[in-house]
Every structure is written in C-alpha cells, then in structure tokens.
Amino acid sequence: MKQLNVCSECEFYLPLDVGNGCCRRRPPVAAGTSFFSAVYPRIEKDFAACGEFEPKTPTPNSIPKNQTNKPRRKK
C-alpha cells in the first residue's frame, strides 16, 4: 500500500505551531487592504498533500551522525 504524502513532509511547508503551518508554494493571500498584511495560506500539518508536493531535501544537520558514508571497521 502506498503511503500518502502529507503537507508537513513537503519542501514548501513552513511550520507555525505543533499542528499547523503555511504553504509557501502559492503566493501570499491578501489579508486586508495593505500589501504588507499578506499571508501564506494556513494548512494543517497532516493535510493530504496537493499535486504540487515536493519532498523535503535533507540538510547536513538533519542527517543523523551515525548514518555516514564511511565503511565500518571490523573488530
């Protein structure tokens, strides 16, 4: 069974709090009369991802230190 992608696993997702974030894929939506009050659309962390889903690219700090490309030494 294929696992469903969720927004929190997307490159465009920006977390705001524990269960919510915003989608930076689309341009901000005006939230008033001033251009400076524009906001990105809020979404739930576990929302089923849209057709624009891009998996997050791992950063050097997100790779666990025990998962390196060095060969293990035999004892």
Buried (B, 14 or more C-beta within 10 A) or exposed (E): EEEEBBBBBBEBBEEEEEEBBBBBBEEEEEEEEEEEEEEBEEBEBEBEBBEEBEEEEEEEEEEEEEEEEEEEEEE
